Amino acid sequence: MKIKIIFFLFATIFCGVGVFVLSSNILSAINVVDFDNDGLSDIEEIRIYHTNPRVADSDNDGYLDGEEVRNNYNPLQKRERIVRNLEREKEFVQNWQGFDGRLPILAEANAVVYNKRKIDLEKQFIKEFIKKHPRLPVDKEIISGVYGPNGLLQNLDFDNDGLIDNWEVKLGLSPIDKDFDNDGYLDGEEVKWGFDPKSPYPRGVEKIIKVNLKEQKLAYYFDGIKLEEFLISSGVRSLPTPRGKFKVLAKVPVKTYGGRGYNFYYPNTKWNLHFTTRSLRYFIHGAYWHSDFGRPRSHGCVNVSYKNMKRLYEWAQVGTKVEIE
């Protein structure tokens, strides 16, 4: 029933003369992420108006997309006015059930499509819906534009299960289902502790961190699926980062590097993963003292920006594999 309601919702938006514009009280109900600051949320731009969420003036007529919508102009076509159907909009909101009387955000609607437990029924609805509304972006277009490597909603965790929606889509889970396999554990908890969130049985999966010194990149994988990849700074030539296969030996929330006897001092460094001890102890850790990631400049450790290290630290476990080549 929820699936029918979801697709009835989109059909209501796209049919009739109210195809491009929704009333301001509806817009205010949608979760707002406005990358280009044009007055339209990215969800509205992708799902409703088909404008570019990274360009403030999609038709290049000198007016912001949001400004055109508010004044009943088509944000995709210069000087084209739109006739609104306020009764249709009002009826749409009043009849919508299932999400507290408001419009569903993209994560909710998209989750229905990607819930593998209803895939056959969903394919039938998708096929029928696309026939009526060929302009609606689906599947890979939505995934790449919203949850992809440069996605607009990378940090959204709609169902508050401890797993961002970007990762849920990559792992074949549902952004609105906290416990996909119904085993009593949140999806985020299972991923954190290295268990398959799609299996009701306690199946352990491999977690691995890979560092490429030549490319100065770090990527980490869950059950063979890449979750994140970003630039790092490894050791300089005189103090190289050790190559080889290791494991996370300890997680240290805060640590001081350098100090007396060294020519550097970095106190209160957050998110440290100890992976080997040789003549020195080596860590993958956050670095707040520079932003020059992409080239060697550490004393042998693997420097990671704070914005990337926090998530990696929380995901990694003692025993997580580390490969450096």
Beta strands, then each sheet from edge to edge (+ up, - down):
strand 1: 207-212
strand 2: 217-222
strand 3: 225-231
strand 4: 244-247
strand 5: 250-258
strand 6: 265-277
strand 7: 281-287
strand 8: 302-305
strand 9: 321-324
sheet 1: 3+ 2- 1+ 9+ 4-
sheet 2: 5+ 6- 7+ 8+
end
